[in-house]
Amino acid sequence: MLFHHPEARFFVPDGAGEDTALARMTHLGIGAHPDDLEFMALHGILTGYRREDARFGGVTCTNGGPYEVAERRNEQDEAACIGDYSFMVQLGYSSAEVKETADDRLTRDLILLLSRVSPCIVYTHNPAGKHDTHVAVVARVVRAIRALPPAQRPHRLLGCEVWRDLDWMLDEDKVRLDVSTDPVLAEKLAAVFKTQLSKKRYDLAVRGRELANATFYESHEPDGPARVWHAMDLTPLVNDDQISLTQFTNRYLARFKNDIMERLNRYA
């Protein structure tokens, strides 16, 4: 597959051909940086781990630079091997290139890839995040999906928490993803990214968020899954091109504000 950035690469951990790797993939993660997928799209990785009827494919849009680019690229490929990914695409852009709205190469790369696969679920960043590159990526993903004919679009699009959690969303609006099925694999995936863990213990923070999401969901009932990751259901943006990403996100923000005000008005 010919992508637009000279540093782009398509890696298949088990050595299968490109067509095979694309065809067998059922759950696709599209993240900004090396290690984003292993946190935000862990649900898809666990779903496809060592199964014949489901496989996870990963896309990382940036090279994770400006420092340790080669190391971060190798770490991402190692995670793909550990997680038994169907394929791992690293598109090689800088964060500045991803955020440059006049540069449409990344969008065209995503259109090319999405036109070759048929995922039942796509995991990406959520539009209410506080990391500019993450928000730029989800905007590109929505744009790329909408460039496809309706019949070729993914069945479901989930915007997952990373930089800013989604605990603020109303409970009925949250998509709760059970990520408790294989804690050993989750730990192995996180441990790969030594270039990042040497600076910040993302692995500990992510495990803490998973536990908090599970525990603080319902005050009067026992916990369900032991570890939970939250996502925003972006599928309406797949099905209706007339809804802007800004309008869509603002609906959730308005519901959050109304929930707070109604409770305050009741007791304050």
C-alpha positions as CSV (number, residue, x, y, z in Angstrom):
1,M,0.0,0.0,0.0
2,L,1.5,3.3,-1.0
3,F,1.1,6.1,1.6
4,H,2.0,9.7,1.1
5,H,4.8,10.1,3.8
6,P,8.2,8.7,3.0
7,E,8.5,7.3,6.5
8,A,5.2,5.4,6.4
9,R,5.4,1.6,6.8
10,F,3.0,-1.4,6.8
11,F,4.1,-4.1,9.2
12,V,2.5,-7.6,9.5
13,P,3.7,-9.3,12.7
14,D,3.0,-12.9,11.5
15,G,4.3,-12.3,8.0
16,A,1.0,-12.8,6.2
17,G,0.5,-11.0,2.9
18,E,-1.0,-7.5,2.9
19,D,-4.3,-8.6,1.4
20,T,-4.7,-11.3,4.1
21,A,-3.8,-8.9,6.9
22,L,-6.3,-6.3,5.7
23,A,-9.1,-8.8,5.1
24,R,-9.0,-10.6,8.4
25,M,-9.0,-7.4,10.5
26,T,-12.3,-6.7,12.4
27,H,-11.3,-4.0,15.0
28,L,-9.3,-1.0,13.9
29,G,-7.5,1.5,16.1
30,I,-6.4,4.9,14.7
31,G,-4.2,6.8,17.2
32,A,-2.0,9.8,17.1
33,H,1.2,8.5,18.8
34,P,3.0,5.3,19.5
35,D,1.4,3.8,22.7
36,D,-2.0,5.6,22.3
37,L,-3.5,2.4,20.8
38,E,-2.4,0.2,23.7
39,F,-4.3,2.4,26.1
40,M,-7.3,3.8,24.3
41,A,-8.0,0.8,22.0
42,L,-7.1,-1.9,24.5
43,H,-10.6,-3.3,24.2
44,G,-10.1,-4.0,20.5
45,I,-6.7,-5.5,21.1
46,L,-8.1,-7.9,23.8
47,T,-11.0,-8.8,21.5
48,G,-8.8,-9.9,18.7
49,Y,-6.0,-11.5,20.7
50,R,-5.2,-15.0,19.3
51,R,-8.6,-15.5,17.7
52,E,-9.5,-16.6,14.3
53,D,-12.9,-14.8,14.0
54,A,-11.6,-11.3,15.2
55,R,-8.3,-9.5,14.7
56,F,-7.1,-6.0,15.7
57,G,-5.3,-3.7,13.3
58,G,-3.4,-0.6,14.4
59,V,-2.7,2.8,12.8
60,T,-0.4,5.4,14.3
61,C,-0.5,8.7,12.6
62,T,2.6,10.4,13.9
63,N,6.2,9.3,14.5
64,G,6.1,10.4,18.1
65,G,9.0,12.8,17.6
66,P,10.9,15.0,17.7
67,Y,13.1,12.7,19.9
68,E,13.6,8.9,19.9
69,V,11.7,8.5,16.7
70,A,13.4,5.2,15.7
71,E,13.0,3.8,19.3
72,R,9.3,4.7,19.4
73,R,8.7,3.1,16.0
74,N,10.3,-0.1,17.1
75,E,8.4,-0.1,20.4
76,Q,5.1,0.2,18.4
77,D,6.0,-2.8,16.2
78,E,7.0,-4.8,19.3
79,A,3.6,-4.1,20.8
80,A,2.0,-5.3,17.6
81,C,3.9,-8.6,17.9
82,I,2.9,-9.0,21.6
83,G,-0.7,-8.1,20.9
84,D,-1.0,-10.4,17.9
85,Y,-2.2,-7.5,15.6
86,S,-3.3,-8.3,12.1
87,F,-1.2,-5.4,10.9
88,M,0.5,-2.2,12.2
89,V,0.6,0.9,10.0
90,Q,2.8,3.8,11.1
91,L,2.2,6.8,8.8
92,G,5.2,8.8,10.0
93,Y,3.9,12.3,10.1
94,S,5.0,14.9,12.6
95,S,2.5,16.3,15.0
96,A,2.8,19.7,13.2
97,E,1.9,18.0,9.9
98,V,-1.2,16.3,11.5
99,K,-2.4,19.6,12.9
100,E,-1.9,21.5,9.6
101,T,-5.4,21.6,8.2
102,A,-4.2,22.6,4.7
103,D,-2.1,19.4,4.5
104,D,-4.5,16.6,3.5
105,R,-2.0,13.8,3.0
106,L,-2.9,12.1,6.3
107,T,-6.6,12.3,5.4
108,R,-5.9,10.7,2.0
109,D,-3.9,8.0,3.7
110,L,-6.8,7.1,6.0
111,I,-9.2,7.1,3.1
112,L,-6.9,4.7,1.2
113,L,-6.7,2.4,4.2
114,L,-10.4,2.5,5.1
115,S,-11.3,1.8,1.6
116,R,-9.4,-1.5,1.8
117,V,-10.8,-2.8,5.1
118,S,-14.2,-3.6,6.6
119,P,-13.9,-3.0,10.4
120,C,-16.9,-3.6,12.6
121,I,-15.5,-1.0,15.1
122,V,-13.0,1.8,14.7
123,Y,-11.4,3.2,17.9
124,T,-9.9,6.7,17.8
125,H,-9.5,9.7,20.0
126,N,-12.5,11.6,21.4
127,P,-13.2,15.2,20.2
128,A,-13.4,16.6,23.8
129,G,-9.7,15.7,24.5
130,K,-7.2,18.3,25.6
131,H,-4.3,17.2,23.3
132,D,-4.4,19.1,20.1
133,T,-2.9,16.3,18.0
134,H,-5.5,13.8,19.3
135,V,-8.3,16.2,18.4
136,A,-6.7,16.8,14.9
137,V,-6.6,13.0,14.4
138,V,-10.3,12.4,15.2
139,A,-11.3,15.2,12.9
140,R,-9.2,13.5,10.1
141,V,-10.8,10.2,10.9
142,V,-14.3,11.5,10.6
143,R,-13.4,13.3,7.3
144,A,-11.9,10.2,5.9
145,I,-14.9,8.0,6.8
146,R,-17.2,10.5,5.2
147,A,-15.3,10.4,2.0
148,L,-16.3,6.7,1.6
149,P,-19.6,5.5,0.2
150,P,-22.1,4.7,3.0
151,A,-21.9,1.0,2.3
152,Q,-18.1,1.0,2.9
153,R,-18.1,2.9,6.2
154,P,-17.4,1.2,9.5
155,H,-20.3,-0.1,11.5
156,R,-19.3,1.8,14.7
157,L,-16.9,4.6,15.5
158,L,-15.8,5.1,19.1
159,G,-13.9,8.2,20.5
160,C,-11.9,7.0,23.4
161,E,-10.4,8.8,26.4
162,V,-6.7,9.4,26.8
163,W,-5.7,13.0,27.5
164,R,-8.9,13.9,29.5
165,D,-11.1,11.2,30.7
166,L,-14.8,10.9,29.9
167,D,-16.1,10.5,33.4
168,W,-17.9,13.8,32.9
169,M,-20.3,12.4,30.4
170,L,-23.7,11.3,31.6
171,D,-23.8,7.6,32.4
172,E,-26.3,6.8,29.7
173,D,-24.1,8.5,27.1
174,K,-20.9,6.6,28.0
175,V,-19.8,3.6,26.1
176,R,-18.2,1.3,28.8
177,L,-15.5,-1.0,27.4
178,D,-14.6,-4.0,29.5
179,V,-10.8,-4.2,29.5
180,S,-10.4,-6.6,32.4
181,T,-10.2,-9.9,30.4
182,D,-6.4,-10.2,30.2
183,P,-4.6,-7.9,32.7
184,V,-1.3,-9.7,32.0
185,L,-1.4,-8.8,28.3
186,A,-2.4,-5.3,29.1
187,E,0.7,-4.9,31.4
188,K,3.0,-6.4,28.7
189,L,1.7,-4.0,26.1
190,A,2.2,-1.0,28.3
191,A,5.7,-2.1,29.4
192,V,6.9,-2.0,25.8
193,F,7.0,1.8,25.7
194,K,10.1,2.4,27.7
195,T,10.9,5.7,26.1
196,Q,7.7,7.1,27.5
197,L,7.6,5.3,30.8
198,S,11.1,6.6,31.7
199,K,9.5,10.1,31.7
200,K,5.9,9.5,32.9
201,R,4.3,6.4,34.4
202,Y,1.5,6.2,31.9
203,D,1.1,2.5,32.6
204,L,0.2,3.1,36.3
205,A,-2.1,6.1,35.4
206,V,-4.0,4.0,32.8
207,R,-4.5,1.1,35.2
208,G,-5.7,3.6,37.9
209,R,-8.2,5.1,35.5
210,E,-9.6,1.7,34.5
211,L,-10.2,0.9,38.1
212,A,-11.7,4.3,38.9
213,N,-14.1,4.0,35.9
214,A,-15.2,0.6,37.1
215,T,-15.7,1.7,40.8
216,F,-17.2,5.1,40.5
217,Y,-19.8,4.3,37.9
218,E,-22.7,3.2,40.3
219,S,-22.8,4.1,44.0
220,H,-25.5,1.6,45.1
221,E,-24.6,-1.5,43.0
222,P,-21.6,-3.8,43.0
223,D,-19.0,-3.2,40.3
224,G,-19.5,-5.0,37.0
225,P,-16.3,-5.4,35.0
226,A,-13.2,-4.9,37.1
227,R,-11.6,-2.6,34.7
228,V,-13.4,-0.2,32.3
229,W,-12.4,2.3,29.6
230,H,-14.8,4.9,28.5
231,A,-15.6,6.0,24.9
232,M,-17.9,8.5,23.2
233,D,-20.1,6.9,20.5
234,L,-19.3,8.8,17.3
235,T,-21.3,6.6,15.1
236,P,-23.9,9.3,14.3
237,L,-21.2,11.2,12.5
238,V,-20.7,8.1,10.3
239,N,-24.3,7.9,9.4
240,D,-25.2,11.6,9.0
241,D,-22.7,13.9,7.1
242,Q,-24.7,17.0,8.1
243,I,-23.7,16.9,11.7
244,S,-20.5,18.7,12.4
245,L,-18.0,17.4,14.9
246,T,-18.3,20.6,16.8
247,Q,-22.1,20.4,17.0
248,F,-22.0,16.8,18.0
249,T,-19.6,17.4,20.8
250,N,-21.5,20.4,22.1
251,R,-24.6,18.2,22.6
252,Y,-22.7,16.2,25.2
253,L,-21.4,19.3,26.8
254,A,-24.8,20.8,27.1
255,R,-26.2,17.6,28.6
256,F,-23.4,17.7,31.2
257,K,-24.0,21.3,32.1
258,N,-27.8,20.7,32.4
259,D,-27.2,17.7,34.7
260,I,-25.1,19.8,37.0
261,M,-27.5,22.8,37.0
262,E,-30.5,20.6,37.6
263,R,-28.9,19.0,40.6
264,L,-27.7,22.3,42.1
265,N,-31.2,23.9,41.6
266,R,-32.7,21.0,43.4
267,Y,-30.5,21.3,46.6
268,A,-28.7,24.7,46.6
